Amino acid sequence: MTNDKEKSSLTGLSEAEAQEFHKFFLQGILGFTATSLVAHVLIWVWRPWF
């Protein structure tokens, strides 16, 4: 059975699970941002907007 400290989080995740989720979440945000930046640069090269 889990102790009361682990049950007290709003998400129900333990500290280790939350840190692991955070690591993957940040990697996803970074990947999305990099992809978006590359797409914007390619579109800028194709048709500059100013």
mmCIF entry with sequence, helices, sheets and N, C-alpha, C, O atoms, coordinates in Angstrom:
data_MODEL
# 
_entry.id   MODEL 
# 
_entity.id                         1 
_entity.type                       polymer 
_entity.pdbx_number_of_molecules   1 
# 
_entity_poly.entity_id                      1 
_entity_poly.type                           'polypeptide(L)' 
_entity_poly.nstd_linkage                   no 
_entity_poly.nstd_monomer                   no 
_entity_poly.pdbx_seq_one_letter_code       MTNDKEKSSLTGLSEAEAQEFHKFFLQGILGFTATSLVAHVLIWVWRPWF 
_entity_poly.pdbx_seq_one_letter_code_can   MTNDKEKSSLTGLSEAEAQEFHKFFLQGILGFTATSLVAHVLIWVWRPWF 
_entity_poly.pdbx_strand_id                 A 
# 
loop_
_entity_poly_seq.entity_id 
_entity_poly_seq.num 
_entity_poly_seq.mon_id 
_entity_poly_seq.hetero 
1 1  MET n 
1 2  THR n 
1 3  ASN n 
1 4  ASP n 
1 5  LYS n 
1 6  GLU n 
1 7  LYS n 
1 8  SER n 
1 9  SER n 
1 10 LEU n 
1 11 THR n 
1 12 GLY n 
1 13 LEU n 
1 14 SER n 
1 15 GLU n 
1 16 ALA n 
1 17 GLU n 
1 18 ALA n 
1 19 GLN n 
1 20 GLU n 
1 21 PHE n 
1 22 HIS n 
1 23 LYS n 
1 24 PHE n 
1 25 PHE n 
1 26 LEU n 
1 27 GLN n 
1 28 GLY n 
1 29 ILE n 
1 30 LEU n 
1 31 GLY n 
1 32 PHE n 
1 33 THR n 
1 34 ALA n 
1 35 THR n 
1 36 SER n 
1 37 LEU n 
1 38 VAL n 
1 39 ALA n 
1 40 HIS n 
1 41 VAL n 
1 42 LEU n 
1 43 ILE n 
1 44 TRP n 
1 45 VAL n 
1 46 TRP n 
1 47 ARG n 
1 48 PRO n 
1 49 TRP n 
1 50 PHE n 
# 
_struct_asym.id          A 
_struct_asym.entity_id   1 
# 
loop_
_struct_conf.conf_type_id 
_struct_conf.id 
_struct_conf.pdbx_PDB_helix_id 
_struct_conf.beg_label_comp_id 
_struct_conf.beg_label_asym_id 
_struct_conf.beg_label_seq_id 
_struct_conf.pdbx_beg_PDB_ins_code 
_struct_conf.end_label_comp_id 
_struct_conf.end_label_asym_id 
_struct_conf.end_label_seq_id 
_struct_conf.pdbx_end_PDB_ins_code 
_struct_conf.beg_auth_comp_id 
_struct_conf.beg_auth_asym_id 
_struct_conf.beg_auth_seq_id 
_struct_conf.end_auth_comp_id 
_struct_conf.end_auth_asym_id 
_struct_conf.end_auth_seq_id 
_struct_conf.pdbx_PDB_helix_class 
_struct_conf.details 
_struct_conf.pdbx_PDB_helix_length 
HELX_P HELX_P1 AA1 ASP A 4  ? LYS A 7  ? ASP A 4  LYS A 7  1 ? 4  
HELX_P HELX_P2 AA2 GLU A 15 ? TRP A 46 ? GLU A 15 TRP A 46 1 ? 32 
# 
_struct_conf_type.id          HELX_P 
_struct_conf_type.criteria    ? 
_struct_conf_type.reference   ? 
# 
loop_
_atom_site.group_PDB 
_atom_site.id 
_atom_site.type_symbol 
_atom_site.label_atom_id 
_atom_site.label_alt_id 
_atom_site.label_comp_id 
_atom_site.label_asym_id 
_atom_site.label_entity_id 
_atom_site.label_seq_id 
_atom_site.pdbx_PDB_ins_code 
_atom_site.Cartn_x 
_atom_site.Cartn_y 
_atom_site.Cartn_z 
_atom_site.occupancy 
_atom_site.B_iso_or_equiv 
_atom_site.pdbx_formal_charge 
_atom_site.auth_seq_id 
_atom_site.auth_comp_id 
_atom_site.auth_asym_id 
_atom_site.auth_atom_id 
_atom_site.pdbx_PDB_model_num 
ATOM 1   N N  . MET A 1 1  ? 0.843  -1.187 0.000   1.00 0.00 ? 1  MET A N  1 
ATOM 2   C CA . MET A 1 1  ? 0.000  0.000  0.000   1.00 0.00 ? 1  MET A CA 1 
ATOM 3   C C  . MET A 1 1  ? 0.882  1.242  0.000   1.00 0.00 ? 1  MET A C  1 
ATOM 4   O O  . MET A 1 1  ? 1.941  1.250  0.628   1.00 0.00 ? 1  MET A O  1 
ATOM 5   N N  . THR A 1 2  ? 0.456  2.287  -0.696  1.00 0.00 ? 2  THR A N  1 
ATOM 6   C CA . THR A 1 2  ? 1.241  3.515  -0.740  1.00 0.00 ? 2  THR A CA 1 
ATOM 7   C C  . THR A 1 2  ? 1.017  4.324  0.524   1.00 0.00 ? 2  THR A C  1 
ATOM 8   O O  . THR A 1 2  ? -0.012 4.199  1.187   1.00 0.00 ? 2  THR A O  1 
ATOM 9   N N  . ASN A 1 3  ? 1.994  5.152  0.846   1.00 0.00 ? 3  ASN A N  1 
ATOM 10  C CA . ASN A 1 3  ? 1.841  5.977  2.043   1.00 0.00 ? 3  ASN A CA 1 
ATOM 11  C C  . ASN A 1 3  ? 1.056  7.250  1.729   1.00 0.00 ? 3  ASN A C  1 
ATOM 12  O O  . ASN A 1 3  ? 0.769  7.527  0.564   1.00 0.00 ? 3  ASN A O  1 
ATOM 13  N N  . ASP A 1 4  ? 0.708  8.024  2.754   1.00 0.00 ? 4  ASP A N  1 
ATOM 14  C CA . ASP A 1 4  ? -0.130 9.211  2.588   1.00 0.00 ? 4  ASP A CA 1 
ATOM 15  C C  . ASP A 1 4  ? 0.562  10.316 1.797   1.00 0.00 ? 4  ASP A C  1 
ATOM 16  O O  . ASP A 1 4  ? -0.108 11.101 1.125   1.00 0.00 ? 4  ASP A O  1 
ATOM 17  N N  . LYS A 1 5  ? 1.894  10.393 1.866   1.00 0.00 ? 5  LYS A N  1 
ATOM 18  C CA . LYS A 1 5  ? 2.613  11.422 1.109   1.00 0.00 ? 5  LYS A CA 1 
ATOM 19  C C  . LYS A 1 5  ? 2.402  11.245 -0.391  1.00 0.00 ? 5  LYS A C  1 
ATOM 20  O O  . LYS A 1 5  ? 2.198  12.221 -1.113  1.00 0.00 ? 5  LYS A O  1 
ATOM 21  N N  . GLU A 1 6  ? 2.453  9.998  -0.858  1.00 0.00 ? 6  GLU A N  1 
ATOM 22  C CA . GLU A 1 6  ? 2.286  9.738  -2.286  1.00 0.00 ? 6  GLU A CA 1 
ATOM 23  C C  . GLU A 1 6  ? 0.850  9.986  -2.726  1.00 0.00 ? 6  GLU A C  1 
ATOM 24  O O  . GLU A 1 6  ? 0.620  10.372 -3.872  1.00 0.00 ? 6  GLU A O  1 
ATOM 25  N N  . LYS A 1 7  ? -0.105 9.778  -1.859  1.00 0.00 ? 7  LYS A N  1 
ATOM 26  C CA . LYS A 1 7  ? -1.506 9.978  -2.213  1.00 0.00 ? 7  LYS A CA 1 
ATOM 27  C C  . LYS A 1 7  ? -1.905 11.445 -2.197  1.00 0.00 ? 7  LYS A C  1 
ATOM 28  O O  . LYS A 1 7  ? -2.956 11.797 -2.733  1.00 0.00 ? 7  LYS A O  1 
ATOM 29  N N  . SER A 1 8  ? -1.107 12.300 -1.605  1.00 0.00 ? 8  SER A N  1 
ATOM 30  C CA . SER A 1 8  ? -1.509 13.686 -1.429  1.00 0.00 ? 8  SER A CA 1 
ATOM 31  C C  . SER A 1 8  ? -1.343 14.544 -2.683  1.00 0.00 ? 8  SER A C  1 
ATOM 32  O O  . SER A 1 8  ? -1.797 15.688 -2.690  1.00 0.00 ? 8  SER A O  1 
ATOM 33  N N  . SER A 1 9  ? -0.712 14.038 -3.740  1.00 0.00 ? 9  SER A N  1 
ATOM 34  C CA . SER A 1 9  ? -0.563 14.852 -4.944  1.00 0.00 ? 9  SER A CA 1 
ATOM 35  C C  . SER A 1 9  ? -1.884 14.930 -5.698  1.00 0.00 ? 9  SER A C  1 
ATOM 36  O O  . SER A 1 9  ? -2.705 14.015 -5.638  1.00 0.00 ? 9  SER A O  1 
ATOM 37  N N  . LEU A 1 10 ? -2.073 16.026 -6.401  1.00 0.00 ? 10 LEU A N  1 
ATOM 38  C CA . LEU A 1 10 ? -3.314 16.224 -7.154  1.00 0.00 ? 10 LEU A CA 1 
ATOM 39  C C  . LEU A 1 10 ? -3.442 15.252 -8.316  1.00 0.00 ? 10 LEU A C  1 
ATOM 40  O O  . LEU A 1 10 ? -4.552 14.863 -8.680  1.00 0.00 ? 10 LEU A O  1 
ATOM 41  N N  . THR A 1 11 ? -2.327 14.858 -8.896  1.00 0.00 ? 11 THR A N  1 
ATOM 42  C CA . THR A 1 11 ? -2.358 13.983 -10.066 1.00 0.00 ? 11 THR A CA 1 
ATOM 43  C C  . THR A 1 11 ? -2.396 12.506 -9.706  1.00 0.00 ? 11 THR A C  1 
ATOM 44  O O  . THR A 1 11 ? -2.773 11.675 -10.533 1.00 0.00 ? 11 THR A O  1 
ATOM 45  N N  . GLY A 1 12 ? -2.015 12.175 -8.496  1.00 0.00 ? 12 GLY A N  1 
ATOM 46  C CA . GLY A 1 12 ? -1.941 10.779 -8.103  1.00 0.00 ? 12 GLY A CA 1 
ATOM 47  C C  . GLY A 1 12 ? -0.628 10.123 -8.481  1.00 0.00 ? 12 GLY A C  1 
ATOM 48  O O  . GLY A 1 12 ? -0.452 8.920  -8.286  1.00 0.00 ? 12 GLY A O  1 
ATOM 49  N N  . LEU A 1 13 ? 0.303  10.913 -9.025  1.00 0.00 ? 13 LEU A N  1 
ATOM 50  C CA . LEU A 1 13 ? 1.611  10.372 -9.396  1.00 0.00 ? 13 LEU A CA 1 
ATOM 51  C C  . LEU A 1 13 ? 2.565  10.474 -8.219  1.00 0.00 ? 13 LEU A C  1 
ATOM 52  O O  . LEU A 1 13 ? 2.481  11.392 -7.404  1.00 0.00 ? 13 LEU A O  1 
ATOM 53  N N  . SER A 1 14 ? 3.471  9.513  -8.150  1.00 0.00 ? 14 SER A N  1 
ATOM 54  C CA . SER A 1 14 ? 4.529  9.609  -7.150  1.00 0.00 ? 14 SER A CA 1 
ATOM 55  C C  . SER A 1 14 ? 5.551  10.636 -7.620  1.00 0.00 ? 14 SER A C  1 
ATOM 56  O O  . SER A 1 14 ? 5.493  11.096 -8.761  1.00 0.00 ? 14 SER A O  1 
ATOM 57  N N  . GLU A 1 15 ? 6.472  10.992 -6.757  1.00 0.00 ? 15 GLU A N  1 
ATOM 58  C CA . GLU A 1 15 ? 7.509  11.972 -7.111  1.00 0.00 ? 15 GLU A CA 1 
ATOM 59  C C  . GLU A 1 15 ? 8.322  11.488 -8.311  1.00 0.00 ? 15 GLU A C  1 
ATOM 60  O O  . GLU A 1 15 ? 8.594  12.262 -9.229  1.00 0.00 ? 15 GLU A O  1 
ATOM 61  N N  . ALA A 1 16 ? 8.709  10.217 -8.307  1.00 0.00 ? 16 ALA A N  1 
ATOM 62  C CA . ALA A 1 16 ? 9.510  9.663  -9.408  1.00 0.00 ? 16 ALA A CA 1 
ATOM 63  C C  . ALA A 1 16 ? 8.713  9.651  -10.712 1.00 0.00 ? 16 ALA A C  1 
ATOM 64  O O  . ALA A 1 16 ? 9.253  9.976  -11.770 1.00 0.00 ? 16 ALA A O  1 
ATOM 65  N N  . GLU A 1 17 ? 7.438  9.279  -10.645 1.00 0.00 ? 17 GLU A N  1 
ATOM 66  C CA . GLU A 1 17 ? 6.602  9.265  -11.843 1.00 0.00 ? 17 GLU A CA 1 
ATOM 67  C C  . GLU A 1 17 ? 6.413  10.678 -12.385 1.00 0.00 ? 17 GLU A C  1 
ATOM 68  O O  . GLU A 1 17 ? 6.434  10.888 -13.598 1.00 0.00 ? 17 GLU A O  1 
ATOM 69  N N  . ALA A 1 18 ? 6.230  11.637 -11.498 1.00 0.00 ? 18 ALA A N  1 
ATOM 70  C CA . ALA A 1 18 ? 6.059  13.023 -11.924 1.00 0.00 ? 18 ALA A CA 1 
ATOM 71  C C  . ALA A 1 18 ? 7.319  13.553 -12.599 1.00 0.00 ? 18 ALA A C  1 
ATOM 72  O O  . ALA A 1 18 ? 7.232  14.259 -13.604 1.00 0.00 ? 18 ALA A O  1 
ATOM 73  N N  . GLN A 1 19 ? 8.472  13.223 -12.063 1.00 0.00 ? 19 GLN A N  1 
ATOM 74  C CA . GLN A 1 19 ? 9.729  13.676 -12.671 1.00 0.00 ? 19 GLN A CA 1 
ATOM 75  C C  . GLN A 1 19 ? 9.932  13.039 -14.035 1.00 0.00 ? 19 GLN A C  1 
ATOM 76  O O  . GLN A 1 19 ? 10.393 13.698 -14.967 1.00 0.00 ? 19 GLN A O  1 
ATOM 77  N N  . GLU A 1 20 ? 9.589  11.756 -14.160 1.00 0.00 ? 20 GLU A N  1 
ATOM 78  C CA . GLU A 1 20 ? 9.723  11.077 -15.440 1.00 0.00 ? 20 GLU A CA 1 
ATOM 79  C C  . GLU A 1 20 ? 8.766  11.695 -16.473 1.00 0.00 ? 20 GLU A C  1 
ATOM 80  O O  . GLU A 1 20 ? 9.151  11.937 -17.617 1.00 0.00 ? 20 GLU A O  1 
ATOM 81  N N  . PHE A 1 21 ? 7.534  11.944 -16.063 1.00 0.00 ? 21 PHE A N  1 
ATOM 82  C CA . PHE A 1 21 ? 6.564  12.583 -16.956 1.00 0.00 ? 21 PHE A CA 1 
ATOM 83  C C  . PHE A 1 21 ? 7.067  13.962 -17.390 1.00 0.00 ? 21 PHE A C  1 
ATOM 84  O O  . PHE A 1 21 ? 6.978  14.319 -18.565 1.00 0.00 ? 21 PHE A O  1 
ATOM 85  N N  . HIS A 1 22 ? 7.587  14.720 -16.450 1.00 0.00 ? 22 HIS A N  1 
ATOM 86  C CA . HIS A 1 22 ? 8.092  16.063 -16.743 1.00 0.00 ? 22 HIS A CA 1 
ATOM 87  C C  . HIS A 1 22 ? 9.224  16.014 -17.762 1.00 0.00 ? 22 HIS A C  1 
ATOM 88  O O  . HIS A 1 22 ? 9.294  16.849 -18.664 1.00 0.00 ? 22 HIS A O  1 
ATOM 89  N N  . LYS A 1 23 ? 10.110 15.033 -17.614 1.00 0.00 ? 23 LYS A N  1 
ATOM 90  C CA . LYS A 1 23 ? 11.232 14.892 -18.548 1.00 0.00 ? 23 LYS A CA 1 
ATOM 91  C C  . LYS A 1 23 ? 10.711 14.647 -19.967 1.00 0.00 ? 23 LYS A C  1 
ATOM 92  O O  . LYS A 1 23 ? 11.176 15.288 -20.910 1.00 0.00 ? 23 LYS A O  1 
ATOM 93  N N  . PHE A 1 24 ? 9.756  13.734 -20.131 1.00 0.00 ? 24 PHE A N  1 
ATOM 94  C CA . PHE A 1 24 ? 9.215  13.440 -21.452 1.00 0.00 ? 24 PHE A CA 1 
ATOM 95  C C  . PHE A 1 24 ? 8.373  14.596 -21.987 1.00 0.00 ? 24 PHE A C  1 
ATOM 96  O O  . PHE A 1 24 ? 8.363  14.852 -23.191 1.00 0.00 ? 24 PHE A O  1 
ATOM 97  N N  . PHE A 1 25 ? 7.672  15.289 -21.104 1.00 0.00 ? 25 PHE A N  1 
ATOM 98  C CA . PHE A 1 25 ? 6.877  16.448 -21.516 1.00 0.00 ? 25 PHE A CA 1 
ATOM 99  C C  . PHE A 1 25 ? 7.782  17.532 -22.081 1.00 0.00 ? 25 PHE A C  1 
ATOM 100 O O  . PHE A 1 25 ? 7.485  18.103 -23.131 1.00 0.00 ? 25 PHE A O  1 
ATOM 101 N N  . LEU A 1 26 ? 8.885  17.820 -21.393 1.00 0.00 ? 26 LEU A N  1 
ATOM 102 C CA . LEU A 1 26 ? 9.818  18.834 -21.885 1.00 0.00 ? 26 LEU A CA 1 
ATOM 103 C C  . LEU A 1 26 ? 10.452 18.427 -23.203 1.00 0.00 ? 26 LEU A C  1 
ATOM 104 O O  . LEU A 1 26 ? 10.666 19.269 -24.075 1.00 0.00 ? 26 LEU A O  1 
ATOM 105 N N  . GLN A 1 27 ? 10.756 17.136 -23.360 1.00 0.00 ? 27 GLN A N  1 
ATOM 106 C CA . GLN A 1 27 ? 11.308 16.670 -24.634 1.00 0.00 ? 27 GLN A CA 1 
ATOM 107 C C  . GLN A 1 27 ? 10.297 16.862 -25.758 1.00 0.00 ? 27 GLN A C  1 
ATOM 108 O O  . GLN A 1 27 ? 10.669 17.228 -26.873 1.00 0.00 ? 27 GLN A O  1 
ATOM 109 N N  . GLY A 1 28 ? 9.023  16.617 -25.473 1.00 0.00 ? 28 GLY A N  1 
ATOM 110 C CA . GLY A 1 28 ? 7.978  16.815 -26.466 1.00 0.00 ? 28 GLY A CA 1 
ATOM 111 C C  . GLY A 1 28 ? 7.835  18.277 -26.852 1.00 0.00 ? 28 GLY A C  1 
ATOM 112 O O  . GLY A 1 28 ? 7.711  18.606 -28.031 1.00 0.00 ? 28 GLY A O  1 
ATOM 113 N N  . ILE A 1 29 ? 7.852  19.158 -25.847 1.00 0.00 ? 29 ILE A N  1 
ATOM 114 C CA . ILE A 1 29 ? 7.762  20.597 -26.120 1.00 0.00 ? 29 ILE A CA 1 
ATOM 115 C C  . ILE A 1 29 ? 8.949  21.057 -26.955 1.00 0.00 ? 29 ILE A C  1 
ATOM 116 O O  . ILE A 1 29 ? 8.786  21.822 -27.905 1.00 0.00 ? 29 ILE A O  1 
ATOM 117 N N  . LEU A 1 30 ? 10.153 20.586 -26.596 1.00 0.00 ? 30 LEU A N  1 
ATOM 118 C CA . LEU A 1 30 ? 11.346 20.953 -27.340 1.00 0.00 ? 30 LEU A CA 1 
ATOM 119 C C  . LEU A 1 30 ? 11.277 20.449 -28.783 1.00 0.00 ? 30 LEU A C  1 
ATOM 120 O O  . LEU A 1 30 ? 11.629 21.176 -29.712 1.00 0.00 ? 30 LEU A O  1 
ATOM 121 N N  . GLY A 1 31 ? 10.829 19.217 -28.970 1.00 0.00 ? 31 GLY A N  1 
ATOM 122 C CA . GLY A 1 31 ? 10.692 18.659 -30.317 1.00 0.00 ? 31 GLY A CA 1 
ATOM 123 C C  . GLY A 1 31 ? 9.677  19.426 -31.154 1.00 0.00 ? 31 GLY A C  1 
ATOM 124 O O  . GLY A 1 31 ? 9.913  19.701 -32.331 1.00 0.00 ? 31 GLY A O  1 
ATOM 125 N N  . PHE A 1 32 ? 8.547  19.769 -30.545 1.00 0.00 ? 32 PHE A N  1 
ATOM 126 C CA . PHE A 1 32 ? 7.522  20.536 -31.244 1.00 0.00 ? 32 PHE A CA 1 
ATOM 127 C C  . PHE A 1 32 ? 8.049  21.910 -31.637 1.00 0.00 ? 32 PHE A C  1 
ATOM 128 O O  . PHE A 1 32 ? 7.822  22.366 -32.758 1.00 0.00 ? 32 PHE A O  1 
ATOM 129 N N  . THR A 1 33 ? 8.751  22.571 -30.719 1.00 0.00 ? 33 THR A N  1 
ATOM 130 C CA . THR A 1 33 ? 9.291  23.900 -30.979 1.00 0.00 ? 33 THR A CA 1 
ATOM 131 C C  . THR A 1 33 ? 10.327 23.852 -32.100 1.00 0.00 ? 33 THR A C  1 
ATOM 132 O O  . THR A 1 33 ? 10.331 24.711 -32.981 1.00 0.00 ? 33 THR A O  1 
ATOM 133 N N  . ALA A 1 34 ? 11.196 22.857 -32.068 1.00 0.00 ? 34 ALA A N  1 
ATOM 134 C CA . ALA A 1 34 ? 12.213 22.726 -33.113 1.00 0.00 ? 34 ALA A CA 1 
ATOM 135 C C  . ALA A 1 34 ? 11.572 22.474 -34.476 1.00 0.00 ? 34 ALA A C  1 
ATOM 136 O O  . ALA A 1 34 ? 11.981 23.064 -35.477 1.00 0.00 ? 34 ALA A O  1 
ATOM 137 N N  . THR A 1 35 ? 10.576 21.604 -34.514 1.00 0.00 ? 35 THR A N  1 
ATOM 138 C CA . THR A 1 35 ? 9.877  21.316 -35.768 1.00 0.00 ? 35 THR A CA 1 
ATOM 139 C C  . THR A 1 35 ? 9.177  22.558 -36.294 1.00 0.00 ? 35 THR A C  1 
ATOM 140 O O  . THR A 1 35 ? 9.217  22.846 -37.491 1.00 0.00 ? 35 THR A O  1 
ATOM 141 N N  . SER A 1 36 ? 8.539  23.287 -35.395 1.00 0.00 ? 36 SER A N  1 
ATOM 142 C CA . SER A 1 36 ? 7.854  24.519 -35.774 1.00 0.00 ? 36 SER A CA 1 
ATOM 143 C C  . SER A 1 36 ? 8.838  25.547 -36.319 1.00 0.00 ? 36 SER A C  1 
ATOM 144 O O  . SER A 1 36 ? 8.562  26.200 -37.326 1.00 0.00 ? 36 SER A O  1 
ATOM 145 N N  . LEU A 1 37 ? 9.969  25.693 -35.669 1.00 0.00 ? 37 LEU A N  1 
ATOM 146 C CA . LEU A 1 37 ? 10.975 26.652 -36.114 1.00 0.00 ? 37 LEU A CA 1 
ATOM 147 C C  . LEU A 1 37 ? 11.487 26.299 -37.509 1.00 0.00 ? 37 LEU A C  1 
ATOM 148 O O  . LEU A 1 37 ? 11.615 27.176 -38.363 1.00 0.00 ? 37 LEU A O  1 
ATOM 149 N N  . VAL A 1 38 ? 11.775 25.036 -37.739 1.00 0.00 ? 38 VAL A N  1 
ATOM 150 C CA . VAL A 1 38 ? 12.245 24.591 -39.059 1.00 0.00 ? 38 VAL A CA 1 
ATOM 151 C C  . VAL A 1 38 ? 11.173 24.860 -40.112 1.00 0.00 ? 38 VAL A C  1 
ATOM 152 O O  . VAL A 1 38 ? 11.484 25.334 -41.204 1.00 0.00 ? 38 VAL A O  1 
ATOM 153 N N  . ALA A 1 39 ? 9.916  24.562 -39.792 1.00 0.00 ? 39 ALA A N  1 
ATOM 154 C CA . ALA A 1 39 ? 8.829  24.794 -40.743 1.00 0.00 ? 39 ALA A CA 1 
ATOM 155 C C  . ALA A 1 39 ? 8.702  26.278 -41.075 1.00 0.00 ? 39 ALA A C  1 
ATOM 156 O O  . ALA A 1 39 ? 8.509  26.635 -42.237 1.00 0.00 ? 39 ALA A O  1 
ATOM 157 N N  . HIS A 1 40 ? 8.806  27.134 -40.082 1.00 0.00 ? 40 HIS A N  1 
ATOM 158 C CA . HIS A 1 40 ? 8.709  28.565 -40.330 1.00 0.00 ? 40 HIS A CA 1 
ATOM 159 C C  . HIS A 1 40 ? 9.865  29.075 -41.190 1.00 0.00 ? 40 HIS A C  1 
ATOM 160 O O  . HIS A 1 40 ? 9.664  29.910 -42.072 1.00 0.00 ? 40 HIS A O  1 
ATOM 161 N N  . VAL A 1 41 ? 11.053 28.583 -40.937 1.00 0.00 ? 41 VAL A N  1 
ATOM 162 C CA . VAL A 1 41 ? 12.215 28.992 -41.747 1.00 0.00 ? 41 VAL A CA 1 
ATOM 163 C C  . VAL A 1 41 ? 12.031 28.532 -43.196 1.00 0.00 ? 41 VAL A C  1 
ATOM 164 O O  . VAL A 1 41 ? 12.304 29.290 -44.126 1.00 0.00 ? 41 VAL A O  1 
ATOM 165 N N  . LEU A 1 42 ? 11.574 27.308 -43.385 1.00 0.00 ? 42 LEU A N  1 
ATOM 166 C CA . LEU A 1 42 ? 11.369 26.812 -44.748 1.00 0.00 ? 42 LEU A CA 1 
ATOM 167 C C  . LEU A 1 42 ? 10.301 27.611 -45.481 1.00 0.00 ? 42 LEU A C  1 
ATOM 168 O O  . LEU A 1 42 ? 10.455 27.909 -46.665 1.00 0.00 ? 42 LEU A O  1 
ATOM 169 N N  . ILE A 1 43 ? 9.229  27.957 -44.794 1.00 0.00 ? 43 ILE A N  1 
ATOM 170 C CA . ILE A 1 43 ? 8.189  28.765 -45.423 1.00 0.00 ? 43 ILE A CA 1 
ATOM 171 C C  . ILE A 1 43 ? 8.702  30.171 -45.709 1.00 0.00 ? 43 ILE A C  1 
ATOM 172 O O  . ILE A 1 43 ? 8.372  30.756 -46.740 1.00 0.00 ? 43 ILE A O  1 
ATOM 173 N N  . TRP A 1 44 ? 9.504  30.714 -44.803 1.00 0.00 ? 44 TRP A N  1 
ATOM 174 C CA . TRP A 1 44 ? 10.104 32.047 -45.026 1.00 0.00 ? 44 TRP A CA 1 
ATOM 175 C C  . TRP A 1 44 ? 10.985 32.037 -46.281 1.00 0.00 ? 44 TRP A C  1 
ATOM 176 O O  . TRP A 1 44 ? 10.952 32.985 -47.065 1.00 0.00 ? 44 TRP A O  1 
ATOM 177 N N  . VAL A 1 45 ? 11.770 30.973 -46.475 1.00 0.00 ? 45 VAL A N  1 
ATOM 178 C CA . VAL A 1 45 ? 12.624 30.865 -47.662 1.00 0.00 ? 45 VAL A CA 1 
ATOM 179 C C  . VAL A 1 45 ? 11.758 30.765 -48.909 1.00 0.00 ? 45 VAL A C  1 
ATOM 180 O O  . VAL A 1 45 ? 12.096 31.334 -49.948 1.00 0.00 ? 45 VAL A O  1 
ATOM 181 N N  . TRP A 1 46 ? 10.654 30.053 -48.815 1.00 0.00 ? 46 TRP A N  1 
ATOM 182 C CA . TRP A 1 46 ? 9.767  29.858 -49.964 1.00 0.00 ? 46 TRP A CA 1 
ATOM 183 C C  . TRP A 1 46 ? 9.001  31.129 -50.303 1.00 0.00 ? 46 TRP A C  1 
ATOM 184 O O  . TRP A 1 46 ? 8.971  31.541 -51.462 1.00 0.00 ? 46 TRP A O  1 
ATOM 185 N N  . ARG A 1 47 ? 8.366  31.770 -49.280 1.00 0.00 ? 47 ARG A N  1 
ATOM 186 C CA . ARG A 1 47 ? 7.580  32.985 -49.488 1.00 0.00 ? 47 ARG A CA 1 
ATOM 187 C C  . ARG A 1 47 ? 7.718  33.904 -48.287 1.00 0.00 ? 47 ARG A C  1 
ATOM 188 O O  . ARG A 1 47 ? 6.958  33.784 -47.326 1.00 0.00 ? 47 ARG A O  1 
ATOM 189 N N  . PRO A 1 48 ? 8.677  34.820 -48.326 1.00 0.00 ? 48 PRO A N  1 
ATOM 190 C CA . PRO A 1 48 ? 8.840  35.759 -47.202 1.00 0.00 ? 48 PRO A CA 1 
ATOM 191 C C  . PRO A 1 48 ? 7.560  36.574 -46.992 1.00 0.00 ? 48 PRO A C  1 
ATOM 192 O O  . PRO A 1 48 ? 6.910  36.981 -47.955 1.00 0.00 ? 48 PRO A O  1 
ATOM 193 N N  . TRP A 1 49 ? 7.211  36.803 -45.745 1.00 0.00 ? 49 TRP A N  1 
ATOM 194 C CA . TRP A 1 49 ? 5.948  37.491 -45.459 1.00 0.00 ? 49 TRP A CA 1 
ATOM 195 C C  . TRP A 1 49 ? 6.112  38.972 -45.181 1.00 0.00 ? 49 TRP A C  1 
ATOM 196 O O  . TRP A 1 49 ? 5.129  39.635 -44.848 1.00 0.00 ? 49 TRP A O  1 
ATOM 197 N N  . PHE A 1 50 ? 7.308  39.518 -45.304 1.00 0.00 ? 50 PHE A N  1 
ATOM 198 C CA . PHE A 1 50 ? 7.483  40.980 -45.278 1.00 0.00 ? 50 PHE A CA 1 
ATOM 199 C C  . PHE A 1 50 ? 8.784  41.364 -45.903 1.00 0.00 ? 50 PHE A C  1 
ATOM 200 O O  . PHE A 1 50 ? 9.108  42.550 -45.974 1.00 0.00 ? 50 PHE A O  1 
# 
